[in-house]
């Protein structure tokens, strides 16, 4: 995970060009999405983070964006609503 506030513009462009950054996220909300997402583009610089791939975002505890990754978000949301063995239903 790379924090936008900790990288200069030249390094950021180089990492984008080399494919070292392919996903963006909001560190405060723990949401990740595409770099072209309108919601992600509105994220404040101090909250913006970058990832090489989706698996690294998920390992960091981020969830998919409901706008640019709606299908993946719906899967994530449905999984969160399923009762687990720790849930008492009775």
C-alpha positions as CSV (number, residue, x, y, z in Angstrom):
1,X,0.0,0.0,0.0
2,X,1.3,3.4,-1.0
3,X,-0.1,6.6,0.6
4,X,-0.6,9.4,-1.9
5,X,0.6,12.0,0.6
6,X,3.9,10.1,0.9
7,X,4.8,9.9,-2.8
8,X,5.8,12.7,-5.1
9,X,4.1,13.3,-8.5
10,X,7.1,12.0,-10.6
11,X,7.3,8.8,-8.6
12,X,3.6,8.3,-8.8
13,X,3.6,8.7,-12.6
14,X,6.5,6.2,-12.9
15,X,4.7,3.6,-10.8
16,X,1.6,4.0,-12.8
17,X,3.5,3.6,-16.1
18,X,5.3,0.5,-14.7
19,X,2.0,-1.1,-13.5
20,X,3.1,-0.9,-9.8
21,X,-0.1,1.0,-9.1
22,X,-3.4,-0.3,-10.6
23,X,-6.0,0.3,-7.9
24,X,-6.8,3.2,-5.6
25,X,-8.4,3.3,-2.2
26,X,-9.7,5.4,0.7
27,X,-7.7,4.6,3.8
28,X,-10.2,6.2,6.2
29,X,-13.2,4.3,4.7
30,X,-11.3,1.1,3.8
31,X,-12.7,1.0,0.3
32,X,-10.8,0.2,-2.9
33,X,-11.7,0.6,-6.6
34,X,-10.4,1.5,-10.0
35,X,-8.3,4.5,-10.7
36,X,-11.0,5.9,-13.0
37,X,-13.8,5.8,-10.4
38,X,-15.5,9.1,-9.8
39,X,-15.9,8.4,-6.1
40,X,-12.3,7.5,-5.8
41,X,-11.2,10.6,-7.5
42,X,-13.0,12.7,-4.9
43,X,-11.0,11.1,-2.1
44,X,-8.8,13.6,-0.2
45,X,-5.1,13.2,-0.9
46,X,-4.4,12.5,2.7
47,X,-6.8,9.5,2.7
48,X,-5.9,8.2,-0.8
49,X,-3.8,5.0,-1.0
50,X,-2.7,2.9,-4.0
51,X,-2.4,-0.9,-4.5
52,X,-0.7,-3.0,-7.1
53,X,-3.6,-5.5,-7.2
54,X,-6.9,-6.3,-5.7
55,X,-5.6,-9.1,-3.5
56,X,-3.3,-6.6,-1.7
57,X,-6.2,-4.3,-1.1
58,X,-8.3,-7.1,0.3
59,X,-5.4,-8.4,2.5
60,X,-5.2,-4.8,3.9
61,X,-8.9,-5.1,4.9
62,X,-10.4,-3.0,2.2
63,X,-13.8,-3.7,0.6
64,X,-14.8,-3.2,-3.1
65,X,-16.3,0.1,-4.2
66,X,-20.0,0.1,-4.6
67,X,-19.8,2.3,-7.7
68,X,-17.0,1.0,-10.0
69,X,-17.0,-2.6,-8.6
70,X,-20.7,-3.0,-8.0
71,X,-20.8,-6.8,-8.7
72,X,-17.9,-7.5,-6.4
73,X,-19.4,-5.1,-3.8
74,X,-22.7,-7.0,-3.8
75,X,-20.8,-10.3,-3.3
76,X,-18.9,-8.8,-0.4
77,X,-22.1,-7.3,1.1
78,X,-23.9,-10.6,0.8
79,X,-21.0,-12.5,2.4
80,X,-21.1,-10.1,5.4
81,X,-24.8,-10.8,5.9
82,X,-24.5,-14.5,6.0
83,X,-24.6,-16.0,9.6
84,X,-21.4,-17.6,10.7
85,X,-20.8,-20.3,13.2
86,X,-20.2,-17.6,15.8
87,X,-23.6,-16.1,15.3
88,X,-26.3,-17.3,17.7
89,X,-29.8,-17.5,16.1
90,X,-31.8,-18.8,18.8
